[in-house]
Amino acid sequence: MNRSVWIAFAVLCILSATSWVIPHGEELPVIEQQGVRYAVIGVFALLLGGSKGWSWREGLHLGLMSVGFFGVPVAVVEWTQGSVSEISRSALFAMVPVVVVMVIAAGDEERGVRRFLIPALAGLGGLLLLLPMGFSGTLLGRLMLGAVCAAVVLVGLSSVWLYRLLRGVDLMQAVAAVCLVNAAFLLVCSVVSRDAVWRVSELASVISIGSLVDVVEVVLIVWLLREMPPVRFAARCLLIPLLTILESYVLVRPEVTVRLACGTILLAAGAGMLLFLNSGDEETMLSLR
């Protein structure tokens, strides 16, 4: 990978890790807010060249394949808030690298990519040490937990599919297709949830610094889905929590225990190996193109 890809990946991880300090408009329900943002991004991408020389059928196919990566996690996270804690959701989404490795390994005869499974599991174990999970014992809680796990698997599968589909696709065309289809999906989910708000004054709340950051993140994600092998890109699911935890160390300065130290080391080692480990079989991942 070239330097621009690494820089874009670093920017994405830093923006995502520091999103908790960036002000966002909060007047709209989360699902509708994200739907409106995707719609705005998609329209601007069309105006910037996303409609030129593009097959709408191919665009719709790409957009539908991207819903599992973008739209479904937003809806599932919002719908499960009362039953699955934020800490538990963060820990579960750290399983994405494991899913990606297993999906690629299952589709290839060669075993080089399987070497990434140990780093992925090490990073997951480190995060579980840092973020102990707690689950509801009720039937509803278990169903919501299952929904989050299904979303995690879908994100892993979708990242592999999108890596294949995005090869050779113009960036603005890809952003337009992805954002418009996900906007439609999320707005429909918002209507089904009966929490949609259509007053102009509240719709305007999406205009914020946080929205600008979201635009940058979406464009970076679509581009990196195309440019980074899925295993490397999945390392963000470990690296982003690691950066957030390091920020908390600096700001809060908690007492450093053996558990915290071991968890941080495992998380950092797992993320680093996913990004930089030379499996000796790089062509296995590149064959997905």
Disulfide bonds with the S-S distance in Angstrom:
none
